[in-house]
């Protein structure tokens, strides 16, 4: 798998959908999203490619369809069985807001990120790839667990329909590993709803607590973390002004996302870089980021 498979996959998906791409063309791609860091670099390339190509044709597609076709490119062309989240937020992002996505109905709500908080990304420098076997294995385990629950409650189409009580009642029918994966998903769904409420209330302490709980679940139940990521999360928890930290992206390397008080970003960055270097011998890349608008054409 090469990074060029992502734009090539988008062209394949667009043509399959009927977009008239009949002649060759030159496409220049430039970006600053680190590759293999779990920061949705693949989705950013996919959506930017789709919008650029559509802009050169008379074919009009709604943003939701663009996201779905880009997901299809990654699923069917690249071979990574990802969900819709990354492509969707690349289409529908809004500056200074978090996006909560309903993946079943493809609807979303926005939650403003408090002005006195910053999002700081710490790159473990451990390469991540959703096209690897571990990600697809997790997806298969979740689907297997949902199928078992569906035998008792047919209305459980996906794990979003399940509860912790369902897992308590029928989890013994699952392999231990499948139960752990399902427990992560069911509890994480609840945490997402609580986190959106915390952002709306500007309750950064509560949001940070939920981030910590999410990382523990990712580490222990989903088993998608790694030693270096856990070190970054532990170091972040020791820094003044850090509300919370967790693994972000598909896991198995990549980055942590940290919610930090604006006034403390400089000290946080220095302490994290020094502490991680001392603990691992690796120099982390650290980015202070800002939620921005989704992909759109720029008229020069």
C-alpha positions, 0 to 999 in steps of 0.5 A: 500500500502506497499513499498514492492509493488513496487519491487513486481510490477516490478516482476509482470511486468517483468514476464508479459513481458516474462522475465523468473523468474521461481525460488525464490531468495533473493533480498536485497534492500538498499537505502538512498532516503527518503520514502514518500518525493516526491523524486522518491523513488518508481522509484528508487526501481523499476528500481534498482529491474528491473536491478538486476533481469535482471542481474540474467537472460539472458533476455536483455531489453533496458533501455527505455523498463525497464522504461516503465515496471517499470511505468506499475508496478506503474500504474497497480500493485500499483495503482498510475497513474504516468507518465514516468518521474521518471522511465525514469530519473532513467534509463537515468540520467547522472552525473552533468546534468539535463535531459529534457524528451520528454514523447511522443517520449521517447527521451531526451536531457541533459543540464549541471548543472553549476559547481558553483551551487548546488542542495539543497533539503529541506524535509518538513517532510510532507509525500507524496504518489502518490498512494493517491487520490489527485494525481490521481484526478489531472491526471483525471482533466487534461485528462478531459480538454484535451478532451474538447480542442480536440473537437475544435482541434482534433490534441490535443492528450495531453495538450502538443499540447495545447497553452494558446491561446487554453485555452483562447478560450475554457477554458470557457467550462471547470469547473473552477478547470479543467481550472486551472489544464490545465493552469498549465500544458500548462504553465509548459511545456513552462517553462521546455523548457525555463529552459533547455535553461537557464541551457545551457546558465549558466543563473542561475538567469533566471533558478531561476525565472522560478522555482519561477513561477513554484511553484506559478503555482503548488500552485495556479493552480495545488493546489498541495502544502501545508502550510509547502512547501510554508513556505520553498519556502518563506524562501529560497527566503530570503536567499543570494545565492539562485537562486530559489526554488519550490516544487518537486515531486508529491506534497501534501507534500514532498520536495522543490528543491533549486538552490543555489550558491556553496559558500553559501550552508552552510549558506543556510542550517543553515538558512533554518533549523532554519527558518523552525523550528521556523515557524512550530516546525518541524526539516527539513532534508536538503540534498545537492545533485548531479545529478548522473548517472542512474541505472546500475550494479556494478561488485564487 
